[in-house]
Amino acid sequence: MDHPTAPVPPPGCPAHNSGGRVPLYGPEFAADPQAYYTYMRHYGPTAPVELAPGVEATLVTDYATALQLLQDSGSFRKDARRWRHFNEGKIAPDSPVAPVLAYRPNCMFSDGAEHLRLRQAVTDSMARVDSSKLSRSTEQVSDYLISQFGSRGSADLLGDYAKQLPLFVFNELFGCPADIGDRVVYGITGMFDGVNAERAMGVLFGAVGELVALKRSRPGEDVTSWLMQHQSALTDEEMVHQLALLLVGGNEPLRNLIGNTLHRLLTHDAYAHQGGLIDEAIDDTLWENPPMQNLAPHYPASDMEFAGQQFQAGDLVLVSFAAANTGPALTAARQAGSNRAHLAWSAGPHACPSKEPARQITVTAIENLLNKLPDVELAVPEDSLTWRPGPFNRGLAALPARFTPVTTGRRPAAQARAEESARPEPGQQAGRKSERSGVWSQFLNWLTR
């Protein structure tokens, strides 16, 4: 008589060499994470994983279990100062996952009344964003970026478009002047690209600190000023950390959502390049290829049993939005019309506070691109595309495309960049030039030409 055996780990998965823990890093996982999630389901609703060498965690892969955890703020806490292995010295300070998981005094890492106070300031301030103005701003940024590569007839829709558009739109939303905006772009880009990430983080926090000081003296019609004017009376330190969270936490998911949706539109014949299917493509992307695939770190408040497993207080538990969204039991729910019941925006008290603006930016960015470049198509075989490694995000390294060249009626991009680089940078402090990308300044100059 044959006896069933446990599934074999996916090709290249060194789970047997990790004490049975499934590694969520490296090119093998990035190439086919769904194969890993399928394998992990044999553990049950949770699976033992390794986020980076030596960083152990439990990953919730079942939809109902994930929803239960995300909504139970009594049993599970968000304050990363509870992280047991970190407190025991088992996590190196320079671990590649530390920048995402380490505690900061913002609404993502707070609980109870403190979380409510900080979160309310964020949600109330974001609610004041005018949707019409946001669409106009996104379209302006989109037009500018397309003007930089449109005449070439080819572009990397990640590096030339999806990566930069959220940075520019957020600079506008938060009222960043040219000098500060350039350093925000530099800081966020460096953190996620791994280019001198520690220095990039320092530049980002320094720029955000200057933005707070500027808005204290000269408030405007922007999210920074509204956050500052909120009845929660945030201190300067609290302001810096909420703004950094919004800028960093908003840019990476939005970059990936735009890129992953474009990838889906360019590789699935069922979608028309124009018309009403962009919303459907976004929803399908959020279900099947969400921009942040594993996150929502939580810590049991006490020793407990959960989902059939024993946990100690302070154990690191994460939610796999990607695995939960694609579980076999959810097929019927999606067919029944619950197309936005996915967990890509998380759920519970810590669900994404900016999902509506993020969706609006994505729709506008993709619609405008497809209107300007109606014959855009993938320039390489789909199986040659590579995905960025890492346990948290899900995003392409590049998305090469080709199209019929278009002209915008403005100065050529190369000429504009040459003029910008030759122009002195007013008020630039010593040593700051290398920290400035100049791209936000170039956009502001483009708007006034």
N, C-alpha and C positions, 0 to 999 in steps of 0.2 A: 504494500500500500504506500502511495506517495504521501509525503508530509509537506505542507507548505513551508517555505523558507522566507526569511526577511529579505526585502528588496536589496539588491546590490547597489552600493553608492554609484553615482554617475561617473562616467569616465573622467579620470584626472582628480577625482575627489579623494583627498588623503584622510578621510574620516577615520579609517582604521589606525592611522598614526597620530590621532589627536585625542586619544582616550575615548573614542566613540563620538566625539563632538564634530559636528559638521562645520567646516570652515566657510565663512561668508566673505572671503576675500580671494584675490588672485584672478587670473584671466579665465580659469575654468568656470568659476561661479558667474563671472560677468557675462560670459558667452551664452550660458543657458541656465539662468536661475530657476526656471520652472522645473527643470529636471531635478534640481536639489530640493525644491519644495515638495515635489511628488515623492521623492525618497523620504523626506522628513516626516511625511504623514504617517508612516508606519510606526512612529513613536507614539502616536496619539495626537491630542490637541496641542501639545507643546513638544519642543525638541531641544536637545542640548547642542549649543552652537559655540563657535569661537569667532569673535568679531575681528580680531587681529591676533598674532601670535601671543599666547598667554592671557588673552582677555576672554574669559568665559561668561556665557549668558544663557538664558533660556528664551527661546523664541516661540511665541504663540502663533500657530499656523491655522487655527480653526476660527471661522467667522464668529460663531456664537460665543466661544470662549473669549475671543478678542473683545467683543462688545461688552461682555460681562466685566472684564478687567478695566476697560476704559471708563466704564460708568461707576466703578466702585472706588471712590476716592477715600473711603474709610479704611479699607484693607490695603490699598496700594497707594503709595505716595510718590511725588515727583521730585522732591528735594534730593539732589544728587549727593548731598553731604551724608546721606544714609548709605551710600554705596559701600558695602562691606569689604569687598576685595580691594577697593581703592584705599579705604581707611587702614587696612591691614598691610599696606605697602606692596601688594601683589601687582599693581598696575604702575608701570613706569610713567613718570611725568611726561616723557616725550612720546608716549604711545600715540600712534596715528589716529586713534579714535578719541583721545582725550579732548581735543578742541570741541567735539560735538557733545560729549557726555559730561564733561566737567561742570561743576556748579557755577552759576552766575546769578546775581540777584535780579532775575527777571521773571515774568509771569510763567514761563515754561518750566522753571525749576522751583516753583513755590506751591504751597498748599493752603487750604483753608481761607481764613479771612484775608491774609496777605495776597494770595492768588486772586481772590475776588476783587480786591482793590486795584491791583496792577492790571488785571485783565479788563476790568470795566473801563479804565482809562484808555486802553488800547482799542477796545471795540467801539466805544463812543467816538473816539477820534477818527477811526477808519470809517465810521458810519457817516461822517460829514463830507466824505469825498463825493463830489458831484459826478454822477455817472456820465453825463454828456461831456464834461470837461475831461474826464479820464479817457473817453474814447477819442476825443480830438487830440489829446496829448500823445496817446499811443499811436494814432495815425501819423502824426508829425514825426515821431521817432522812426516809425516804420518807413516813411518816405525818405527820411535822411539816410537810413542804413541802406535802403535799396539804391539810392543815388550813388553810394560808394562802390557798388559792384555791378549795377545794372548794365552798364555799357560793356562789361566783359563777356557777358553771356554765360557766365559760370560763377559759382560761389559755393562756399561751405556754409550751408544754412544753419549750422551750429555756431561756428566761430564768428561768422560775419553777421549773423542775424539773431538767432534765439538766445545766444549768450549775452549779447550786448543790449537787446531791447529792454529787458526788465531793469537793468542797471540804470538806463537813461530815464525810463518812466518813473522809477522810484526816486531818483534824484529830483525830478520835477515835483512829485507828490510831497516830498519832504522839504522842499524849498532850499535845495543846496545851491549856493553860488558856485561859480566856475572852479575856483581853487579848491574848495572843500569837495565839490562833486568829483573832481579828478582824482583826489586821494581816496574817496569812497570806492570808486571804480577800481583803482589800483589794489586797495586792501581786500575787497571781496574776491577779485579775480585771483590774487596771489594765494589767498586762503584755500580756495577750491582747486586751483591748479597745482598746488603743492610747490609753488615757486617762492622760496624763502617765506614760508607760511607764518612763522613767528613774527618776523618783521612786518609782514603784510597786516597781521592782526593789530600790531602796535600802531601802524599808520591809520588803519580804519578807526580804532577807538580814539586816536588823537583827533582825527577829522570830525568824528561825531561829537567829541567834547567841544570843539570849536563851533560846531553848528549850534549846540545848546547855548553856548555863551552868546553867539550872534542873535539867536531868537529871543533870548532874555531881554536884549536891548532893542531889537527891531523885529517884533513878531509880524507874521504875515498870514496869508490865507493858505496854510499848508498843514500837513499832519503834525509836524514838529511843534508848531505854535499851538495847535489845538490840544495836543498831548500836554503841553506845558500849562495851558490855561484850565485844564480839567480840575474838577473839584477834589480829586484825589491828592492834589498838591504834591506832585512828585519832586523829590530832591534832584539836584543836578546829576548825582550818581545814578539814581533810578532812571532818569531821563536817558542817560547815555546807554544804559543796559537795555532798556525797552527799545530804543531806536536801533541799536546794533542788532537785536534779535529780529526786529521787523525787516531791516535791510538785508541781513545775511539769510535769515530763515525764509524770507520771501523770494529772494533772487534765485537761489538754487532750485527749489521746486518749480518755479515759473519757467526758468530756462529749460528744464527737463520736460515740463508739460508741453511747451511750444514745440520743442524738438521732437518729442515722442509722437505728438499728434501729426506733425508734418511727415515724420517717418511713416506713420500709418497711412496717411493720405497718398503718399507717393508709392507705397508698396502693396496697397489693396485696391484692386480694380473696382470693388463695389462702391467706392466713394467717388462722387463727381468732384472736380476741382473747384467748381463754383456752385453755389446754391445752398440748400438747407441741410446738407449733410455734415457740415463742420461741427455742429453741436453733437451729432451722433458720433462722429469720430473722436471728439473730446471725451464723451462718456465712455466709449469703448476703450480708450486709452487709460482712463482713470480706473476702469475695472481690471484690465488685463496687463497694463504696463505702467503702473502709477509712478510718478516722478520721484517719490521717496518710498522705497519698497519695504524697508525695515527700520522702524524708529519707535517713538513713543516710549522712552525708557521709564520704567516704574520700579519701585522697591517695596516689597512686603513690609508693612508696619510692624509685624511680629512674626514669629515662627508660625507657619500655617500650612494647611493642605489646600491645594488649588488645582483643579483639572486633573485630579488623580495623582498629583506630584507633591512631595514635601519640599517646602521652601523655608530657608532661614531668613530672619529679618535682615534687610539690606541686600538680599540677592538681586542681581540685575536681571530684569525681565523686560523683553521688548516685544512689540507686536509686528508681525509680518503682514502689512497691508496687502502686499502682492499675493502671498499664499492664501490669506483669508478670502480675498476677493475672487480667487480662482478655484476654490474648493468645489468638489463635485456636487455638493448639496445645493449650491447656489444657482445652478443652471435653470431650475424651474422658476426661481424668484425673478431672474432677469427676463425670462420669457413671459412672465406674468405682467411685466411692465414696470417693475421696480428698478428702473435703469439708473437711478441715482442713490441707491441704498448701499453703494460701495463704501469702503472705509478709507479711501485715498486721502480724504481730508481729516482722518481720525474721527473720534466721536467723544461724547461726554464733555466734562467741564473744560478739557484742554483741546477741544477740536479747533481746527484752524480758524482764526478770527477774520481771515481775509479771503475766504474762498470765492465770494461773489466778485470782488474786484479782480482777483486772479483769473477767474473764468472770463470776465469781460475783456481783460487785456489780451488773453489768449485768442478769443474769437476775433477781436479787432486786428490783432497782429497777423493772423493767418488769412483772414478775408482780404486784407489790404495787399498782402504778398501775392495771393493767388489772382487778385484783380490786376495787379501791375505786371505779373509774370504768368499769364494764363496757360502757357505751354511748359511750365517748369516740370522737370522730370529728374529722377535719380540718374546720376552720371556714372555710377559704378554698379556692379552686381550686388544685390542685397546681401548675399552671404559674405561679402568682403568687408562689410561695416563692422566696426568694433565698438564695444561698450566700455565705458570707464569703470575700472574696478573699484570695489569698496562695498561695505556691508549695508550702507544706508541709502544712497541715492541710486537712481536708475536713469542713466543718460548716455547718449552716444558720444563718442570721441569726436566724430565729424559726420556731416551729412552732405557729401558732395552732390551738387545739382547743376543742371544746364538748362538753358532757356534761350529764346530769341533776345538778343541785346536790346535794351531800351535806353532812351535818353531822357533826362529830367529837365533840361533847359537851364541848369545851374552850372557853375564852374566845375570842371573835372575834379574828381576827388584828389588826385595826385597833386594838382596845383594848389588846392585848398590846404592840403597837409603841408606842402612846402612853405606856403606863406605863413601858416601857423607856427611851424618850427622856427622860422626866421624871426618871428616877432618876439620882442622881450616879454618876459612874464612878470607883470607888475606885482609888487609886493611879495615876491617869492623869497622865502627865507633860505638862508645858507643850508646847503645839503639836501634841500627838498626836491630839486629838479629830478633826481632819479626816481622819486616816488610818484611823480605825476605822469599819468598816461597821456593827458591832454585831450582825450576823446570827448569829454563833456564840454570842455571849452570849444572844441571844434564844432560840436553840435549847436551850441549857443550862438557861435558866429554864423553858422549856416542859416539859422533861423532869421537873422537880421539882414542877410544879403538880398 
